């Protein structure tokens, strides 16, 4: 079965070399040398001032909310992975959904101010598929209303905006290093800030709120292991090759399908994409379902991503209307994109998709 993505595996011998060092050090967790080295490499790669490697891409969102001491309502997007809204709810806050734009599927900055109330403390926006939100507009709104800004940049590793990593915007930005991502550590994530006070909160918070006998704040176990960090240290050397290969796949899809289907627009001034996803938007949900079934008949599985629209989640106490997100989430489908994908598979998917042009 060809899945929507396939985990990148580096040469095993390169990973084994670092595993041997872990065995020699006899240190497997609690901020060992591999974690320290990976954080240094990631800071250099992203240009981030303060970056913390953590156990996954969800806990860093929770840590961001906690570190910023947020309460009340957090304005967010209904078009994201469920971890975005789960993190808000988990930290005892209320998600206030603002609908999305049809051109980039990101939160519609023109609707944010109308959603602000006396209870609003922050904006948590997602760079959907790695495409940037309107950062300038969001920053302006946040400054005007004294709100914090968190960017869920789970898809954005390797994306640049105006020569700067997309992870370097907002009060806090988070990223996922899950096995499905362009860069991965099997499980993992990072949290970035350029604020010294926020960084101090995160540094302690990531390991139970204390360092030895120095207890500082309420913490959680957000650390990651030497095993995961070692995989990251190997994989970072292949990121440029992975992005280059994904770009080829993206362009092969785009040349054949963009004239028939709406997809993401990466032609944004000053933007360099990581080619993480290639979604297409069908005319109807029925078409999408039929297409998905035809793929499965050919042992190919894409993904309805993101579906459902988060404002429709069954466990929410209050339903909020987001008609654009609800419509798009019912008709959007991500085609398989992964390193080493065979031409025959790409062309087979294109051939099936063209049946719905």
C-alpha positions in Angstrom: 0.0 0.0 0.0 1.3 3.5 -1.0 0.4 5.9 1.9 0.1 9.6 1.9 3.6 9.8 3.1 6.5 7.5 4.0 9.0 8.0 6.8 12.5 9.0 5.6 15.1 6.5 6.9 18.7 7.6 6.7 21.5 5.2 6.2 21.4 2.8 9.2 25.2 2.8 9.7 25.1 6.6 10.3 22.5 6.2 13.0 24.4 3.3 14.6 27.5 5.4 14.9 25.6 7.9 17.1 23.9 5.0 19.0 27.4 3.7 19.9 28.2 7.1 21.4 25.0 7.0 23.5 26.0 3.6 24.8 29.5 4.9 25.6 28.1 7.9 27.4 25.6 5.8 29.3 23.1 8.7 29.1 19.8 8.2 27.4 17.6 11.0 28.6 17.5 14.2 30.7 19.2 16.6 28.2 22.2 14.5 27.2 24.8 15.5 24.7 22.8 14.4 21.7 19.9 16.7 22.7 22.3 19.6 23.4 23.9 19.0 20.0 20.6 18.8 18.1 19.3 22.0 19.7 22.5 23.8 18.6 22.2 22.4 15.0 18.5 23.4 14.8 19.2 26.9 16.1 21.8 27.3 13.4 19.5 25.9 10.7 16.5 28.0 11.7 18.3 31.1 12.9 16.3 30.8 16.2 17.7 32.5 19.3 16.1 30.1 21.8 14.9 26.7 20.7 13.9 23.8 22.9 13.7 20.2 21.6 10.7 18.4 23.1 8.8 15.1 23.1 6.2 15.9 20.4 4.5 18.6 18.5 1.4 18.7 20.7 3.1 19.2 24.1 5.0 22.2 22.7 1.6 23.8 21.9 0.5 23.1 25.5 3.8 24.5 26.8 3.4 27.6 24.7 -0.1 28.3 26.2 1.2 27.6 29.7 4.4 29.7 29.3 2.4 32.7 28.1 0.0 32.3 31.1 -3.0 32.3 28.9 -6.6 32.0 30.1 -10.1 32.7 28.8 -10.5 32.7 25.0 -7.9 32.0 22.4 -8.7 32.9 18.8 -7.8 30.1 16.5 -8.4 28.4 13.1 -10.9 25.6 12.5 -8.7 24.3 9.6 -5.8 22.5 11.3 -5.0 19.2 12.9 -7.0 18.4 16.0 -3.9 18.9 18.2 -4.2 22.6 17.8 -7.6 22.9 19.4 -7.0 20.0 21.8 -4.0 21.9 23.3 -6.3 24.9 23.9 -8.9 22.8 25.6 -6.3 20.8 27.6 -5.0 24.0 29.1 -8.4 25.0 30.2 -9.0 27.7 27.6 -11.8 28.2 25.2 -11.2 28.1 21.4 -12.8 31.0 19.5 -12.9 29.9 15.9 -12.3 32.4 13.1 -13.0 31.2 9.6 -10.3 30.8 6.9 -9.4 32.3 3.6 -10.0 30.5 0.3 -6.7 31.5 -1.2 -4.3 29.9 1.4 -6.6 28.1 3.8 -5.1 30.0 6.8 -7.0 32.0 9.3 -8.8 35.0 7.8 -7.0 38.0 9.4 -9.9 40.3 8.3 -12.3 38.5 10.7 -10.1 38.3 13.8 -10.9 41.7 15.3 -14.6 41.0 15.2 -14.0 37.9 17.3 -12.0 39.6 20.1 -13.8 40.0 23.4 -12.7 41.0 26.9 -11.9 37.4 27.5 -9.5 37.1 24.5 -5.9 36.6 25.5 -4.1 35.3 22.4 -4.2 34.3 18.7 -3.1 30.7 17.9 -2.8 30.5 14.1 -1.6 27.7 11.9 0.6 28.0 8.9 -1.5 25.5 7.0 0.5 23.0 4.9 3.5 25.3 5.6 1.9 28.3 3.9 2.4 31.5 5.9 -0.5 33.3 7.6 -0.7 37.1 7.1 2.0 37.6 9.8 2.1 41.4 9.5 -1.7 41.8 9.9 -1.9 39.4 12.8 1.0 41.1 14.6 -0.7 44.5 14.1 -4.0 43.2 15.6 -2.2 41.5 18.5 -0.3 44.7 19.3 -3.4 46.9 19.1 -5.4 44.6 21.5 -2.5 43.5 23.7 -2.7 39.8 22.7 -0.1 37.1 22.5 0.6 35.3 19.3 1.4 31.6 18.9 2.1 30.0 15.5 1.4 26.3 15.0 4.2 25.8 12.5 4.0 22.0 12.6 4.3 21.8 8.8 6.8 24.6 8.3 10.3 23.3 8.9 12.5 24.4 6.0 10.1 27.1 4.9 11.5 30.7 4.6 9.7 34.0 4.6 11.8 37.1 3.7 15.0 35.1 4.2 13.9 34.0 7.7 12.6 30.7 8.9 8.9 30.6 9.3 9.5 29.3 12.8 10.8 32.7 13.9 7.6 34.7 14.1 5.1 35.4 16.9 5.7 35.4 20.6 6.1 31.6 20.4 6.3 29.2 17.5 6.0 25.5 17.6 7.0 22.7 15.2 6.4 18.9 14.9 9.2 16.4 14.2 6.8 13.5 13.8 7.9 10.7 11.5 5.6 12.0 8.7 7.3 15.4 8.5 10.0 16.8 6.2 12.4 16.7 9.1 11.7 14.1 11.8 13.1 12.6 15.0 10.5 9.7 14.9 8.6 11.5 17.6 9.4 15.0 18.6 8.9 18.7 18.2 10.4 22.1 19.2 9.3 25.4 20.7 10.9 28.7 19.7 10.8 32.1 21.2 13.0 35.2 21.2 11.9 36.4 24.6 14.2 35.7 27.5 11.4 35.5 30.1 9.3 33.1 28.0 12.4 31.0 27.3 13.0 30.7 31.1 9.5 29.5 31.7 9.8 26.9 28.9 13.3 25.7 30.0 12.0 24.8 33.5 8.5 23.7 32.4 9.9 21.1 30.0 11.3 19.1 32.8 8.8 19.2 35.6 9.4 22.8 36.5 12.8 22.3 38.2 16.5 21.8 37.7 18.0 19.8 40.5 16.7 21.6 43.7 15.8 24.8 41.9 12.0 24.6 41.6 10.7 27.4 39.5 7.2 26.7 38.0 4.6 24.1 37.3 6.1 21.8 34.8 5.5 18.7 32.8 7.7 16.0 31.3 8.2 17.5 27.8 11.8 16.2 27.4 13.0 13.9 24.5 15.6 11.2 24.5 19.1 10.8 23.2 17.8 8.1 20.7 15.4 10.6 19.1 18.0 13.4 19.1 20.5 11.2 17.4 18.1 10.4 14.6 17.5 14.1 14.2 21.3 14.7 14.0 21.5 12.2 11.1 18.4 13.4 9.3 19.2 17.1 9.4 22.0 16.3 6.8 19.4 15.1 4.3 16.8 17.9 4.6 17.9 19.7 1.5 17.8 16.5 -0.5 14.4 15.6 0.9 13.0 19.1 0.0 14.5 18.9 -3.5 12.9 15.5 -4.1 9.5 16.6 -2.7 9.7 19.7 -5.0 10.0 17.4 -8.0 6.9 15.5 -7.0 5.0 18.6 -6.2 5.8 20.1 -9.6 5.0 16.9 -11.4 1.5 17.0 -9.8 1.2 20.7 -10.3 2.0 20.7 -14.1 -0.8 18.2 -14.7 -3.5 19.0 -12.1 -3.3 22.8 -11.3 -5.3 23.6 -14.4 -8.2 21.4 -13.2 -8.0 21.7 -9.3 -7.5 24.4 -6.8 -4.5 23.7 -4.7 -2.1 25.7 -2.5 -0.4 28.8 -3.9 3.3 28.9 -3.1 4.0 31.9 -5.4 4.2 34.4 -2.4 6.7 37.2 -2.5 9.7 36.3 -0.4 8.5 32.8 0.4 10.4 29.5 -0.1 8.4 26.4 0.4 9.4 23.0 1.8 7.0 21.1 -0.5 5.5 19.2 2.4 2.0 18.7 0.9 0.1 18.7 -2.3 -3.7 19.1 -1.6 -6.3 19.3 -4.3 -9.9 20.6 -3.9 -12.7 18.7 -5.5 -16.0 20.2 -6.7 -18.0 18.1 -4.3 -17.4 15.7 -1.4 -19.0 12.9 -3.4 -16.2 13.3 -6.0 -13.6 13.2 -3.3 -15.0 10.0 -1.8 -15.2 8.4 -5.2 -11.6 9.4 -6.0 -10.4 8.1 -2.6 -12.1 4.7 -3.3 -10.4 4.5 -6.7 -7.0 5.2 -5.2 -7.6 2.4 -2.6 -8.5 0.0 -5.5 -5.0 0.7 -6.7 -3.5 0.3 -3.3 -2.8 4.0 -2.9 -4.0 5.9 0.2 -4.0 9.7 0.4 -5.6 11.6 3.2 -8.6 13.9 3.9 -6.5 16.6 5.6 -7.8 18.5 7.4 -11.1 16.8 8.1 -13.4 17.5 9.8 -13.5 21.3 10.3 -12.5 21.6 14.0 -15.4 23.7 14.9 -17.6 20.6 14.3 -15.7 18.3 16.7 -18.3 16.4 18.7 -16.7 17.1 22.1 -17.0 20.9 21.9 -19.5 22.3 24.3 -20.4 25.2 21.9 -20.8 24.9 18.2 -19.5 27.9 16.1 -20.2 28.4 12.5 -17.2 28.5 10.0 -18.8 27.9 6.6 -15.7 28.4 4.5 -13.7 25.9 6.6 -16.6 23.5 6.7 -16.9 23.5 2.9 -13.2 23.2 2.2 -12.6 20.5 4.7 -15.3 18.4 3.1 -13.6 18.6 -0.4 -9.9 18.8 0.2 -7.6 15.8 -0.2 -3.8 15.5 0.2 -2.1 13.4 -2.5 0.9 11.2 -1.5 4.2 13.0 -1.3 7.4 11.5 0.1 11.1 11.1 -0.6 11.8 8.4 -3.2 8.3 8.2 -4.6 8.3 6.4 -7.9 7.3 8.2 -11.1 4.9 5.4 -12.0 3.0 6.0 -8.7 2.8 9.8 -9.3 1.6 9.4 -12.8 -1.0 6.8 -11.8 -2.4 9.2 -9.2 -2.5 12.0 -11.8 -4.3 9.7 -14.2 -7.0 8.9 -11.7 -7.4 12.5 -10.6 -7.9 13.7 -14.1 -11.1 11.6 -14.2 -12.6 14.3 -12.0 -11.4 17.4 -13.9 
